[in-house]
Amino acid sequence: MNYRQLGATGLKVSVLSFGASSLGSVFHPIDEKEGIRAVHEAFINGINYFDVSPYYGLLKAEHVLGQALLEIPREQIILSTKAGRYGQDHFDFSYERIIRSVEESMKRLNTDYIDILYLHDIEFGHMDQVINEGIPALHDLKRQGKIRFAGVSGLPLQVFRTVLSHEHVDVILSYCHYCLNDDSLLELLPLVQEKGVGLVNASPLSMGLLSGNEPPEWHPAAPVIRNKCLEAYEYCQMKGISLPKLAIQFAVQHEQIPTTLVSTAKPDNIKANIAFALEKPDSAAMQEIRELLSPIQRMSWPSGRPENDKGVFVR
């Protein structure tokens, strides 16, 4: 496994990391024992960063990951979870809820500290509450030693610009914006580097669009995006190319993106994903698929409050 520095945190993270959303049966029902074995397989093969949230499976993912971590030396991993999102439409970034949330997560995860705590999907919150209550709660938790680093996550890239122009955070987590069909995360790199912020990329398969499987019903991508990704998968099948393999290789090869989270609850899948990440990519095939996907390049979907995607915020 290869490792990179995560901004100014001093943490060295594996280039491929473990996103635990699948442990919450977010994409399809799972066998919990198999999910626990997937976590152990990831650790054995060099993954040292594990990310979860109370939102994934409505607490289930934290419970399953917590069981898996009982058999892994805590000091040998980097663990992150999130706070502020607790259901499809339940968001609370108030100071008191963030403080209480981390205590609840630590119990489920069987740990007495969290390495990185993110405010989860901040585009759905009121930005004044995120900045004036949620982030100060993170900083107080750092001072108390409950967490080591403070972060925010979301889909629209604008929310990171808004936060970083008003407050300091140590890490940001972006998803679906550095994959074969959407490389818009590159726009954010100059700001991230200027601020010394750690950058975590998630969902190199664009929440299943590049997996070849039917995306879950809740997937927000428009038909034009879904259909083009399916076309790319079918083309790869015809050529004897693995689209998921190319997608993971594309995500991990960028030196300025320290780590990419990939989610699975199957031991064989995580082993295969790690092998993909460490193998030299087929650059010609990757470029061919990028060109096929070019009509939808940087196409995304709306997420959260419209004003948050426009950077509207007054202190």
N, C-alpha and C positions, 0 to 999 in steps of 0.2 A: 504494500500500500504506500502511496505517496501522501505527504502531508504539506500543508501550507499555513502561513501565519494568518490569523483572523484579525485583520485591522491592527489596532494598537492594544488589543486585549492581552497579548502575550500567549494566547492559546494557539496550539498547532493542531489543526483539524484535518482529518482524512479527506481527500479530495471527493470521495463518495461517502455520504453519510446516510444514516438510517432515519427515514421519516416514518413515524409510528401510526399514522392515520389508519393504515390498513388493519392495525390491531384492534381498531374500534369497529370493524365490519363496515367501514364507510363505503367501500366499493362493492363488496359482496360478503356474505356470511363466512366466518373463518372458524377453524379449529384452534382453540386457544393454546393447546399444548404445542401445536405446530407453529403458531405465532411466536411462542416463547423460544422454540428451537431456532426460529429465524433470527431472533435477536442474538442468541448465543453464536450462531454461525457467522453473523456479521462481525461480532467482536473477535472471534477466533481468527477471522481473515483480515483483521487490521482496521476495521471501522471503529473509530473512537468517539464519534459524535452521534447522539440519539436525541431526536426532537419529538415532542408530543404536545397534546393540548387537552384540557378537560372537555372541549367541544367535540373531539373525535369520538364518535360512538356514545356521546353523552356520558362521559367518565370511563367508559369501558377501556379505551386505549391506554389511559393512565394506569388502570388496575392491572391490565395484562403486562404492560411494560414493567410496572413495579414488581410483579412476580418474577419476571425474567431477570431483573437487575439484582435480585437477592443472591444470585449465583455468580455475579461479576464484581470484581473489586471496584468499589466506588471511585477510588482515586485514579483509576486507569481510564475513566471515561469522562466525556463532557456531556452534560445533560441539560437540555432546555425544555421548558414548557411555556404555556401561555396563560394569559388572564384577560378577562373582559368580554369574551364570547362564550356563552353557555348553552346556546340552542340556536335554531335556525334564525329566529328573530329576537333573541334575547342578548342584548349588549349592555354592559355596565362598566364604564371606565372610571367610576368614582374612586376616590382615595380609599375609602373604607373597604370597598369590594375587592380592590386589587390586593390590599394587605391580607384580607381574609382568604382570598383565593389561593395565594401561595402556600398558606398553612395547610389548606385542604389538599392541594396537589402534592405537597411533601409527604403527607400521610399515605396517599395512594401509591406514590412512587417509592416508598420505603427509604427515604433519605432525609437528612436534616439540613440540606442546602441545595439550591438550584444554581447551576453555572450561569445560565442565561434565562431571564424571564422576559418574554415578549408581551406587549399589548397586542391582542389578536384581532386582525382585520379592522384596523382603526378607521377605515373609510366608512364604516357603518355607524360610528359614534359621532357625537358632537365634538368638533375639533377643540373647542374651548375646554371641554372636560378632559379630553385626552391630554392636552398640553398643560393645563393648570392643575389637574388632579392625578391623572394616571401616571404621567412621567415623574412628578414629584414623589409619588408612592414608590416607584421603582428605585429612585435615588435613596429614599429612606430605608428601603429593604437592603440596599447595598451597604449602607452605614451599619445596619444591624447584623450584617453577615448572613442574612437569609439567602441572598443571591449574590453572585459575583459580578454580573454584568447586566445592563439594562438594554432592552431592545424593543422594536416595533415591527409588526408585520402587516402586509396588506397586498392588494392587487394593483390598484392604480399607482403608477410611479410618482404621481404628483404628491401623494400624501407624505412620501419620504422627503421631498423637497420642502414641504411645509414644515414638517417637524424639525428638520435639520436647520432651518432658518430661524427657529425660535428656541430650541432646546438641544441639549447634548444627549445623545444615546450612544451606546457602545457598538451595537450591532443592528442591522436591519435584515429582515427576511422577506425576499421577494419570490413570487412563484409565477410560473407560466410565462415568464418574460425573458428567459434565456434557454430556448429550445430550437429545434430545427425550423419551426414555423413562426417563431417570434423571438428576435434578438434585441428587442427594444431596451433591455437592461443595460446595454452598452451606453445608452444616453446618460445613465446615472453614474458611470464610473468616475468621471472627473470630480464630481461633488463628493463621492464617497472617499476618494483618495485625498482630497483637500481636507476633509474633516477627520481623517484617520479612523473611519468607521469600518467595522467588520461587515462583510457582505456574505449572506447565505442565499444561495439560489435553490429553488425547490421545484419539483415536478418537471423533470426533463422530458417526460412523456406527455406533457400538457394535460395532466389529470386524465390520462388514458386515451387521448386522441391519437397518439402515435403508437399505441400498444397493439393494434390490430383487433382488439376486442371491442364489443359494443360499449361506448361510454355509458356511465350510469345515467339514469333518467334525469337526475338533477343537474347534469353538466350544462353550463350556460352558453356554450359555444353555438353560434348561428349555424344553420344548415350548410352554408357555403364553406365554413371552416371544417365542419365535420366531414363533409363529402370530399374535400381536397385531401384531408389527412387519410381518409380511407383509400382514396385513389393512390396515394403515395405508398401505403401499406401493400396494396394489391400489386403495384408495380415492383416493389421490392421482392414480393413473393415470386413473381414471374422471373426475376433476375437471380433468385437464390440469395438474396441479401436480407439480413435481419434489420428491420427498421428500428425496433427498440435498442438494438446494439449501437447503431449509428447515432441514435438520439442521445444515449448516455455518453458516448465518446465525444460527441459535439459539446456537450455541457461541461465535461470535466477538463477539456483541453485548454481552456482559457486561463492563463496564469494569474490574471487579476480577479478571478472569481474563485475564492479559496475553496469552497465546498459546495456540493450539490446533493440535496436530499432526495432519495428515492424510496418509495414506499412499497413494501410487500409483506405478506404474512407467511410466505412459503420459503423454507430453507433453501431449496434448490434455486429459486429465483434470485435470492440475494447473492448466492455463490456465483450464479451466471452474471449478474450485474457487476459484481466486483471484477470478474474476469474480463468483461467488456471494457471496464474503466481502465484496466491495466494493459490492455492490448493496443498495439499500434493501429490507429484507424486507417480505413481505406479512404484516403482523401478524395479520390476521384468519385467514388460512389457517394460520399457525403455531399460533394458539390453538385452532383447530378440530382440528388433528392432536394437539395436546397433550391435548385432552379425549378424543379417541379412544383415546389411549395411557394414559389415567389409570388403568385397572385394573392396569397393570403398572408404574406410576410407582415408581421407586426399588427395583424388584425387581432383584436381582443374582444372583450365584452364588458358592459357596464357593471360596476360593483359598488355598492354603498350609496351614500348620499351624493347627489350630483354636485353640490357645492364643494365637496372635498376633492373631487377630481379636477376642480378648477383652481384650487389653492386659495379659496376664499376663507380668510381667517383674520379676525381682529381681536387682539388681546384685550 
